[in-house]
Amino acid sequence: MHDSAVSVPASFAASLPVVESGRLMSGSREIVIQHAGQSYRLRVTRANKLILTK
């Protein structure tokens, strides 16, 4: 874990599904996620951070 990462209590994190970003992105730097009829862009920045925009 990077020191800039958000810390989540183990009891909370254990109950959530985990998806590796590389698997979700499938080698792309940007994807579109459809949710409730809306499109969201998830992209990887040059600093290797994730940004989700509507």
PDB file with one MODEL, atoms N, CA, C and O in Angstrom:
MODEL        1
ATOM      1  N   MET A   1       0.844  -1.179   0.000  1.00  0.00           N
ATOM      2  CA  MET A   1       0.000   0.000   0.000  1.00  0.00           C
ATOM      3  C   MET A   1       0.885   1.237   0.000  1.00  0.00           C
ATOM      4  O   MET A   1       1.846   1.308   0.766  1.00  0.00           O
ATOM      5  N   HIS A   2       0.580   2.200  -0.838  1.00  0.00           N
ATOM      6  CA  HIS A   2       1.319   3.451  -0.872  1.00  0.00           C
ATOM      7  C   HIS A   2       0.905   4.289   0.316  1.00  0.00           C
ATOM      8  O   HIS A   2      -0.233   4.192   0.777  1.00  0.00           O
ATOM      9  N   ASP A   3       1.825   5.122   0.826  1.00  0.00           N
ATOM     10  CA  ASP A   3       1.484   5.925   1.980  1.00  0.00           C
ATOM     11  C   ASP A   3       0.431   6.986   1.672  1.00  0.00           C
ATOM     12  O   ASP A   3      -0.135   7.560   2.603  1.00  0.00           O
ATOM     13  N   SER A   4       0.148   7.267   0.394  1.00  0.00           N
ATOM     14  CA  SER A   4      -0.887   8.231   0.028  1.00  0.00           C
ATOM     15  C   SER A   4      -2.245   7.560  -0.148  1.00  0.00           C
ATOM     16  O   SER A   4      -3.236   8.241  -0.412  1.00  0.00           O
ATOM     17  N   ALA A   5      -2.307   6.245  -0.008  1.00  0.00           N
ATOM     18  CA  ALA A   5      -3.563   5.519  -0.190  1.00  0.00           C
ATOM     19  C   ALA A   5      -4.470   5.733   1.013  1.00  0.00           C
ATOM     20  O   ALA A   5      -4.003   5.958   2.129  1.00  0.00           O
ATOM     21  N   VAL A   6      -5.759   5.659   0.772  1.00  0.00           N
ATOM     22  CA  VAL A   6      -6.732   5.786   1.847  1.00  0.00           C
ATOM     23  C   VAL A   6      -6.768   4.483   2.619  1.00  0.00           C
ATOM     24  O   VAL A   6      -6.836   3.406   2.027  1.00  0.00           O
ATOM     25  N   SER A   7      -6.724   4.575   3.925  1.00  0.00           N
ATOM     26  CA  SER A   7      -6.765   3.392   4.775  1.00  0.00           C
ATOM     27  C   SER A   7      -8.213   3.042   5.093  1.00  0.00           C
ATOM     28  O   SER A   7      -8.996   3.905   5.489  1.00  0.00           O
ATOM     29  N   VAL A   8      -8.563   1.777   4.919  1.00  0.00           N
ATOM     30  CA  VAL A   8      -9.911   1.291   5.204  1.00  0.00           C
ATOM     31  C   VAL A   8      -9.806   0.258   6.310  1.00  0.00           C
ATOM     32  O   VAL A   8      -8.969  -0.642   6.237  1.00  0.00           O
ATOM     33  N   PRO A   9     -10.647   0.373   7.341  1.00  0.00           N
ATOM     34  CA  PRO A   9     -10.602  -0.625   8.414  1.00  0.00           C
ATOM     35  C   PRO A   9     -10.760  -2.039   7.856  1.00  0.00           C
ATOM     36  O   PRO A   9     -11.575  -2.267   6.963  1.00  0.00           O
ATOM     37  N   ALA A  10      -9.998  -2.969   8.369  1.00  0.00           N
ATOM     38  CA  ALA A  10      -9.991  -4.344   7.865  1.00  0.00           C
ATOM     39  C   ALA A  10     -11.383  -4.970   7.906  1.00  0.00           C
ATOM     40  O   ALA A  10     -11.746  -5.713   6.994  1.00  0.00           O
ATOM     41  N   SER A  11     -12.161  -4.690   8.935  1.00  0.00           N
ATOM     42  CA  SER A  11     -13.497  -5.287   9.050  1.00  0.00           C
ATOM     43  C   SER A  11     -14.421  -4.795   7.926  1.00  0.00           C
ATOM     44  O   SER A  11     -15.284  -5.544   7.469  1.00  0.00           O
ATOM     45  N   PHE A  12     -14.251  -3.569   7.486  1.00  0.00           N
ATOM     46  CA  PHE A  12     -15.045  -3.013   6.390  1.00  0.00           C
ATOM     47  C   PHE A  12     -14.540  -3.541   5.056  1.00  0.00           C
ATOM     48  O   PHE A  12     -15.339  -3.972   4.225  1.00  0.00           O
ATOM     49  N   ALA A  13     -13.245  -3.517   4.837  1.00  0.00           N
ATOM     50  CA  ALA A  13     -12.651  -3.943   3.569  1.00  0.00           C
ATOM     51  C   ALA A  13     -12.898  -5.425   3.303  1.00  0.00           C
ATOM     52  O   ALA A  13     -13.065  -5.823   2.151  1.00  0.00           O
ATOM     53  N   ALA A  14     -12.923  -6.231   4.334  1.00  0.00           N
ATOM     54  CA  ALA A  14     -13.105  -7.673   4.162  1.00  0.00           C
ATOM     55  C   ALA A  14     -14.469  -8.010   3.570  1.00  0.00           C
ATOM     56  O   ALA A  14     -14.629  -9.068   2.960  1.00  0.00           O
ATOM     57  N   SER A  15     -15.448  -7.137   3.736  1.00  0.00           N
ATOM     58  CA  SER A  15     -16.791  -7.424   3.247  1.00  0.00           C
ATOM     59  C   SER A  15     -17.029  -6.892   1.831  1.00  0.00           C
ATOM     60  O   SER A  15     -18.108  -7.097   1.275  1.00  0.00           O
ATOM     61  N   LEU A  16     -16.053  -6.222   1.244  1.00  0.00           N
ATOM     62  CA  LEU A  16     -16.207  -5.633  -0.086  1.00  0.00           C
ATOM     63  C   LEU A  16     -15.507  -6.453  -1.157  1.00  0.00           C
ATOM     64  O   LEU A  16     -14.434  -7.002  -0.907  1.00  0.00           O
ATOM     65  N   PRO A  17     -16.096  -6.547  -2.352  1.00  0.00           N
ATOM     66  CA  PRO A  17     -15.385  -7.196  -3.456  1.00  0.00           C
ATOM     67  C   PRO A  17     -14.179  -6.340  -3.852  1.00  0.00           C
ATOM     68  O   PRO A  17     -14.221  -5.114  -3.749  1.00  0.00           O
ATOM     69  N   VAL A  18     -13.122  -6.982  -4.296  1.00  0.00           N
ATOM     70  CA  VAL A  18     -11.913  -6.273  -4.727  1.00  0.00           C
ATOM     71  C   VAL A  18     -11.679  -6.572  -6.198  1.00  0.00           C
ATOM     72  O   VAL A  18     -11.671  -7.732  -6.611  1.00  0.00           O
ATOM     73  N   VAL A  19     -11.488  -5.512  -6.995  1.00  0.00           N
ATOM     74  CA  VAL A  19     -11.175  -5.637  -8.415  1.00  0.00           C
ATOM     75  C   VAL A  19      -9.881  -4.882  -8.659  1.00  0.00           C
ATOM     76  O   VAL A  19      -9.802  -3.686  -8.381  1.00  0.00           O
ATOM     77  N   GLU A  20      -8.873  -5.561  -9.171  1.00  0.00           N
ATOM     78  CA  GLU A  20      -7.615  -4.907  -9.492  1.00  0.00           C
ATOM     79  C   GLU A  20      -7.838  -3.938 -10.647  1.00  0.00           C
ATOM     80  O   GLU A  20      -8.495  -4.291 -11.626  1.00  0.00           O
ATOM     81  N   SER A  21      -7.310  -2.739 -10.550  1.00  0.00           N
ATOM     82  CA  SER A  21      -7.533  -1.722 -11.578  1.00  0.00           C
ATOM     83  C   SER A  21      -7.023  -2.169 -12.946  1.00  0.00           C
ATOM     84  O   SER A  21      -7.650  -1.869 -13.961  1.00  0.00           O
ATOM     85  N   GLY A  22      -5.909  -2.874 -12.989  1.00  0.00           N
ATOM     86  CA  GLY A  22      -5.373  -3.351 -14.264  1.00  0.00           C
ATOM     87  C   GLY A  22      -6.326  -4.290 -14.974  1.00  0.00           C
ATOM     88  O   GLY A  22      -6.430  -4.267 -16.201  1.00  0.00           O
ATOM     89  N   ARG A  23      -7.009  -5.100 -14.221  1.00  0.00           N
ATOM     90  CA  ARG A  23      -7.990  -6.017 -14.812  1.00  0.00           C
ATOM     91  C   ARG A  23      -9.203  -5.237 -15.321  1.00  0.00           C
ATOM     92  O   ARG A  23      -9.725  -5.522 -16.399  1.00  0.00           O
ATOM     93  N   LEU A  24      -9.636  -4.272 -14.553  1.00  0.00           N
ATOM     94  CA  LEU A  24     -10.770  -3.444 -14.946  1.00  0.00           C
ATOM     95  C   LEU A  24     -10.444  -2.621 -16.195  1.00  0.00           C
ATOM     96  O   LEU A  24     -11.279  -2.489 -17.090  1.00  0.00           O
ATOM     97  N   MET A  25      -9.235  -2.071 -16.252  1.00  0.00           N
ATOM     98  CA  MET A  25      -8.844  -1.203 -17.358  1.00  0.00           C
ATOM     99  C   MET A  25      -8.436  -1.997 -18.602  1.00  0.00           C
ATOM    100  O   MET A  25      -8.409  -1.437 -19.698  1.00  0.00           O
ATOM    101  N   SER A  26      -8.129  -3.244 -18.463  1.00  0.00           N
ATOM    102  CA  SER A  26      -7.742  -4.115 -19.588  1.00  0.00           C
ATOM    103  C   SER A  26      -6.648  -3.520 -20.468  1.00  0.00           C
ATOM    104  O   SER A  26      -6.715  -3.615 -21.693  1.00  0.00           O
ATOM    105  N   GLY A  27      -5.650  -2.913 -19.853  1.00  0.00           N
ATOM    106  CA  GLY A  27      -4.532  -2.350 -20.601  1.00  0.00           C
ATOM    107  C   GLY A  27      -4.773  -0.956 -21.147  1.00  0.00           C
ATOM    108  O   GLY A  27      -3.863  -0.354 -21.718  1.00  0.00           O
ATOM    109  N   SER A  28      -5.989  -0.423 -20.984  1.00  0.00           N
ATOM    110  CA  SER A  28      -6.297   0.930 -21.453  1.00  0.00           C
ATOM    111  C   SER A  28      -5.998   1.949 -20.367  1.00  0.00           C
ATOM    112  O   SER A  28      -5.882   1.601 -19.192  1.00  0.00           O
ATOM    113  N   ARG A  29      -5.874   3.198 -20.763  1.00  0.00           N
ATOM    114  CA  ARG A  29      -5.688   4.280 -19.803  1.00  0.00           C
ATOM    115  C   ARG A  29      -7.028   4.934 -19.462  1.00  0.00           C
ATOM    116  O   ARG A  29      -7.111   5.758 -18.551  1.00  0.00           O
ATOM    117  N   GLU A  30      -8.076   4.560 -20.202  1.00  0.00           N
ATOM    118  CA  GLU A  30      -9.379   5.165 -19.991  1.00  0.00           C
ATOM    119  C   GLU A  30     -10.483   4.190 -20.390  1.00  0.00           C
ATOM    120  O   GLU A  30     -10.380   3.500 -21.404  1.00  0.00           O
ATOM    121  N   ILE A  31     -11.541   4.143 -19.580  1.00  0.00           N
ATOM    122  CA  ILE A  31     -12.711   3.325 -19.909  1.00  0.00           C
ATOM    123  C   ILE A  31     -13.974   4.133 -19.617  1.00  0.00           C
ATOM    124  O   ILE A  31     -13.928   5.148 -18.921  1.00  0.00           O
ATOM    125  N   VAL A  32     -15.095   3.670 -20.155  1.00  0.00           N
ATOM    126  CA  VAL A  32     -16.407   4.259 -19.861  1.00  0.00           C
ATOM    127  C   VAL A  32     -17.175   3.245 -19.037  1.00  0.00           C
ATOM    128  O   VAL A  32     -17.240   2.064 -19.378  1.00  0.00           O
ATOM    129  N   ILE A  33     -17.757   3.726 -17.942  1.00  0.00           N
ATOM    130  CA  ILE A  33     -18.575   2.896 -17.067  1.00  0.00           C
ATOM    131  C   ILE A  33     -20.010   3.396 -17.174  1.00  0.00           C
ATOM    132  O   ILE A  33     -20.276   4.581 -16.973  1.00  0.00           O
ATOM    133  N   GLN A  34     -20.930   2.498 -17.490  1.00  0.00           N
ATOM    134  CA  GLN A  34     -22.346   2.831 -17.551  1.00  0.00           C
ATOM    135  C   GLN A  34     -22.975   2.525 -16.191  1.00  0.00           C
ATOM    136  O   GLN A  34     -22.805   1.434 -15.647  1.00  0.00           O
ATOM    137  N   HIS A  35     -23.706   3.510 -15.648  1.00  0.00           N
ATOM    138  CA  HIS A  35     -24.380   3.316 -14.361  1.00  0.00           C
ATOM    139  C   HIS A  35     -25.687   4.104 -14.369  1.00  0.00           C
ATOM    140  O   HIS A  35     -25.684   5.322 -14.549  1.00  0.00           O
ATOM    141  N   ALA A  36     -26.794   3.408 -14.176  1.00  0.00           N
ATOM    142  CA  ALA A  36     -28.126   4.031 -14.088  1.00  0.00           C
ATOM    143  C   ALA A  36     -28.401   4.958 -15.271  1.00  0.00           C
ATOM    144  O   ALA A  36     -28.938   6.053 -15.107  1.00  0.00           O
ATOM    145  N   GLY A  37     -28.024   4.501 -16.462  1.00  0.00           N
ATOM    146  CA  GLY A  37     -28.288   5.276 -17.665  1.00  0.00           C
ATOM    147  C   GLY A  37     -27.335   6.429 -17.905  1.00  0.00           C
ATOM    148  O   GLY A  37     -27.529   7.208 -18.839  1.00  0.00           O
ATOM    149  N   GLN A  38     -26.309   6.551 -17.078  1.00  0.00           N
ATOM    150  CA  GLN A  38     -25.323   7.626 -17.207  1.00  0.00           C
ATOM    151  C   GLN A  38     -23.967   7.027 -17.569  1.00  0.00           C
ATOM    152  O   GLN A  38     -23.664   5.891 -17.205  1.00  0.00           O
ATOM    153  N   SER A  39     -23.156   7.800 -18.288  1.00  0.00           N
ATOM    154  CA  SER A  39     -21.796   7.373 -18.650  1.00  0.00           C
ATOM    155  C   SER A  39     -20.785   8.117 -17.799  1.00  0.00           C
ATOM    156  O   SER A  39     -20.871   9.333 -17.626  1.00  0.00           O
ATOM    157  N   TYR A  40     -19.826   7.370 -17.271  1.00  0.00           N
ATOM    158  CA  TYR A  40     -18.743   7.928 -16.469  1.00  0.00           C
ATOM    159  C   TYR A  40     -17.420   7.505 -17.095  1.00  0.00           C
ATOM    160  O   TYR A  40     -17.288   6.373 -17.563  1.00  0.00           O
ATOM    161  N   ARG A  41     -16.440   8.406 -17.107  1.00  0.00           N
ATOM    162  CA  ARG A  41     -15.106   8.078 -17.614  1.00  0.00           C
ATOM    163  C   ARG A  41     -14.172   7.829 -16.445  1.00  0.00           C
ATOM    164  O   ARG A  41     -14.055   8.656 -15.541  1.00  0.00           O
ATOM    165  N   LEU A  42     -13.515   6.692 -16.471  1.00  0.00           N
ATOM    166  CA  LEU A  42     -12.491   6.366 -15.481  1.00  0.00           C
ATOM    167  C   LEU A  42     -11.172   6.373 -16.217  1.00  0.00           C
ATOM    168  O   LEU A  42     -10.992   5.630 -17.182  1.00  0.00           O
ATOM    169  N   ARG A  43     -10.238   7.216 -15.767  1.00  0.00           N
ATOM    170  CA  ARG A  43      -8.954   7.274 -16.465  1.00  0.00           C
ATOM    171  C   ARG A  43      -7.793   7.260 -15.487  1.00  0.00           C
ATOM    172  O   ARG A  43      -7.919   7.650 -14.326  1.00  0.00           O
ATOM    173  N   VAL A  44      -6.664   6.799 -15.993  1.00  0.00           N
ATOM    174  CA  VAL A  44      -5.420   6.766 -15.238  1.00  0.00           C
ATOM    175  C   VAL A  44      -4.623   8.003 -15.637  1.00  0.00           C
ATOM    176  O   VAL A  44      -4.399   8.244 -16.823  1.00  0.00           O
ATOM    177  N   THR A  45      -4.199   8.777 -14.659  1.00  0.00           N
ATOM    178  CA  THR A  45      -3.444   9.992 -14.930  1.00  0.00           C
ATOM    179  C   THR A  45      -1.964   9.681 -15.158  1.00  0.00           C
ATOM    180  O   THR A  45      -1.518   8.549 -14.971  1.00  0.00           O
ATOM    181  N   ARG A  46      -1.219  10.696 -15.560  1.00  0.00           N
ATOM    182  CA  ARG A  46       0.233  10.526 -15.717  1.00  0.00           C
ATOM    183  C   ARG A  46       0.904  10.175 -14.403  1.00  0.00           C
ATOM    184  O   ARG A  46       1.950   9.526 -14.386  1.00  0.00           O
ATOM    185  N   ALA A  47       0.294  10.611 -13.289  1.00  0.00           N
ATOM    186  CA  ALA A  47       0.827  10.310 -11.952  1.00  0.00           C
ATOM    187  C   ALA A  47       0.328   8.957 -11.440  1.00  0.00           C
ATOM    188  O   ALA A  47       0.525   8.617 -10.274  1.00  0.00           O
ATOM    189  N   ASN A  48      -0.324   8.182 -12.329  1.00  0.00           N
ATOM    190  CA  ASN A  48      -0.840   6.845 -12.012  1.00  0.00           C
ATOM    191  C   ASN A  48      -1.937   6.866 -10.951  1.00  0.00           C
ATOM    192  O   ASN A  48      -2.045   5.944 -10.143  1.00  0.00           O
ATOM    193  N   LYS A  49      -2.745   7.920 -10.957  1.00  0.00           N
ATOM    194  CA  LYS A  49      -3.909   8.018 -10.078  1.00  0.00           C
ATOM    195  C   LYS A  49      -5.148   7.772 -10.918  1.00  0.00           C
ATOM    196  O   LYS A  49      -5.100   7.887 -12.142  1.00  0.00           O
ATOM    197  N   LEU A  50      -6.266   7.432 -10.270  1.00  0.00           N
ATOM    198  CA  LEU A  50      -7.526   7.215 -10.979  1.00  0.00           C
ATOM    199  C   LEU A  50      -8.422   8.432 -10.801  1.00  0.00           C
ATOM    200  O   LEU A  50      -8.521   8.990  -9.708  1.00  0.00           O
ATOM    201  N   ILE A  51      -9.078   8.840 -11.897  1.00  0.00           N
ATOM    202  CA  ILE A  51     -10.043   9.931 -11.851  1.00  0.00           C
ATOM    203  C   ILE A  51     -11.326   9.441 -12.513  1.00  0.00           C
ATOM    204  O   ILE A  51     -11.297   8.912 -13.624  1.00  0.00           O
ATOM    205  N   LEU A  52     -12.454   9.620 -11.821  1.00  0.00           N
ATOM    206  CA  LEU A  52     -13.763   9.260 -12.345  1.00  0.00           C
ATOM    207  C   LEU A  52     -14.531  10.555 -12.568  1.00  0.00           C
ATOM    208  O   LEU A  52     -14.712  11.347 -11.643  1.00  0.00           O
ATOM    209  N   THR A  53     -14.988  10.768 -13.817  1.00  0.00           N
ATOM    210  CA  THR A  53     -15.754  11.970 -14.149  1.00  0.00           C
ATOM    211  C   THR A  53     -17.038  11.582 -14.858  1.00  0.00           C
ATOM    212  O   THR A  53     -17.123  10.532 -15.495  1.00  0.00           O
ATOM    213  N   LYS A  54     -18.029  12.441 -14.739  1.00  0.00           N
ATOM    214  CA  LYS A  54     -19.315  12.211 -15.379  1.00  0.00           C
ATOM    215  C   LYS A  54     -19.306  12.855 -16.746  1.00  0.00           C
ATOM    216  O   LYS A  54     -20.300  12.785 -17.468  1.00  0.00           O
TER     217      LYS A  54
ENDMDL
END
